[in-house]
Amino acid sequence: MKKAALLLLPLFVSGCIPIVFPIKNPADDRPNVYGRWRITEIAGQRPATQDMMLAVNSTNTGFSVDSECLKLSGHHAVAEKNGIIFGKIQTVQNRCTGSGSEQQLATALHGVKSYRLHKHSVELYDIEGRTVAVAQRLSAERLTGHGDLKSVPTFASARHAK
């Protein structure tokens, strides 16, 4: 009787405690545009500052651009076949002077219609296929772009910090 109880005990315990085996989702391995990127080119020109960051959020439709010179925020929509659009773009802070490529970024982002991913970079294109911007994935990000965007300063917090 004790042997039968000991043999049946694991069956009863396993019935009460579910055992979960994670199943890998193949979509998690596909590179995507979400995550944090360092902008290295705008309309064929290098930005005046090398600290210009683009954050494309995967949990909502927000995006932001942040540098010592410029802060933008807005919404994005990603479509199939590498389609992406940026809209409702607001310049939260603009300390840039002159007519550098940073000044053109908000206008350029309005024209973005698609993107092409490379191993560690993304190119943004307008409807005619011209390169609008190029960015490098930050080294701390995984290739799939599911990085922690909590560390990206939000523009709402930037406004309240003043």
C-alpha positions in Angstrom: 0.0 0.0 0.0 2.8 2.4 0.9 4.6 1.6 -2.4 1.4 2.4 -4.4 1.0 5.6 -2.5 4.6 6.7 -3.2 4.3 5.8 -6.9 1.0 7.7 -7.2 2.2 10.8 -5.2 4.0 12.4 -8.2 0.9 12.0 -10.4 -1.3 13.8 -7.8 1.3 16.5 -7.3 1.8 17.1 -11.0 -1.9 17.3 -11.5 -2.1 20.1 -8.9 1.0 22.0 -10.0 1.0 22.7 -13.8 4.4 22.3 -15.5 4.9 25.0 -18.1 7.3 24.4 -21.0 8.2 27.6 -22.8 7.6 27.4 -26.5 9.9 29.6 -28.6 8.0 32.1 -30.8 9.8 32.4 -34.2 8.7 36.0 -34.4 11.0 36.9 -31.4 14.1 36.1 -33.5 13.2 38.2 -36.5 15.0 41.5 -36.4 12.7 44.5 -36.2 12.7 48.2 -36.0 11.8 48.5 -32.3 14.4 49.5 -29.8 17.0 52.3 -29.5 19.1 53.6 -32.4 21.9 56.1 -32.7 21.1 58.3 -35.8 24.3 58.5 -37.9 22.9 60.1 -41.1 20.0 62.5 -41.9 19.3 63.3 -45.6 22.9 62.3 -46.5 24.6 64.4 -43.8 26.1 63.3 -40.5 24.3 65.0 -37.5 26.3 67.7 -35.8 26.1 65.7 -32.5 26.8 62.0 -32.2 24.4 61.6 -29.3 21.2 61.7 -31.3 19.0 58.7 -30.3 15.8 57.4 -31.8 13.7 55.2 -29.6 10.9 53.2 -31.3 8.7 51.7 -28.6 7.3 48.2 -29.2 4.6 48.3 -26.4 2.8 51.4 -27.7 2.9 53.6 -30.8 5.3 56.2 -29.4 8.7 57.2 -30.6 11.2 59.8 -29.5 14.4 61.4 -30.7 16.7 62.9 -28.1 20.0 64.7 -28.3 21.7 67.6 -26.6 20.4 69.8 -29.4 16.9 68.4 -30.2 14.0 66.6 -28.7 11.2 65.2 -30.7 8.3 62.9 -29.9 5.4 61.4 -31.8 3.6 58.3 -32.9 4.6 55.6 -35.4 2.8 52.8 -37.2 4.6 49.7 -38.5 3.0 47.9 -41.4 3.8 44.7 -43.3 6.6 44.5 -45.9 8.8 46.9 -43.9 6.4 49.8 -43.9 6.6 52.5 -41.2 5.2 56.0 -40.8 5.9 58.6 -38.2 3.2 61.2 -37.3 2.1 63.7 -34.8 5.7 64.8 -34.5 6.2 67.5 -31.9 9.4 69.4 -31.3 9.6 69.5 -27.5 12.9 71.2 -27.3 15.1 72.7 -30.0 18.4 74.3 -28.9 19.9 73.9 -32.4 21.2 76.9 -34.3 21.6 77.2 -38.0 20.1 74.9 -40.6 21.9 71.7 -39.8 20.5 68.3 -40.6 19.0 68.1 -37.1 16.7 70.9 -38.0 15.4 68.8 -41.0 14.8 65.7 -39.0 11.2 66.4 -38.0 10.3 67.2 -41.6 12.2 64.2 -42.9 10.5 61.8 -40.5 7.1 62.9 -41.8 8.2 61.6 -45.2 9.4 58.2 -44.0 7.3 55.3 -45.6 9.6 52.3 -45.2 12.7 50.9 -43.7 15.4 48.3 -44.4 17.1 46.4 -41.6 20.7 45.3 -41.7 22.4 43.3 -38.9 23.1 46.3 -36.7 21.5 49.2 -38.6 18.3 50.5 -40.1 17.7 52.8 -43.1 14.6 54.9 -43.3 13.2 55.7 -46.8 10.7 58.1 -48.3 8.0 57.1 -50.8 10.4 57.5 -53.7 13.0 55.2 -52.1 15.4 57.9 -51.1 17.3 57.5 -47.8 15.9 59.8 -45.2 18.0 58.6 -42.2 20.4 55.9 -41.2 20.8 54.7 -37.6 22.9 52.1 -35.7 21.3 49.8 -33.1 22.8 50.6 -29.7 25.1 47.8 -28.6 23.1 47.2 -25.4 20.1 46.2 -27.5 19.4 42.7 -28.7 19.2 42.2 -32.4 15.4 41.7 -32.0 15.0 45.2 -30.5 13.2 44.1 -27.4 15.4 46.3 -25.2 14.3 48.1 -22.1 12.9 51.4 -23.2 12.3 52.4 -19.6 15.7 54.0 -19.6 14.8 56.3 -22.5 13.9 59.7 -21.1 10.4 60.6 -22.0 9.6 64.0 -23.2 6.8 64.4 -20.6 9.5 63.9 -17.9 11.8 66.3 -19.7 9.1 69.0 -19.7 8.5 68.5 -15.9 12.2 68.5 -15.1 12.5 72.2 -15.9 
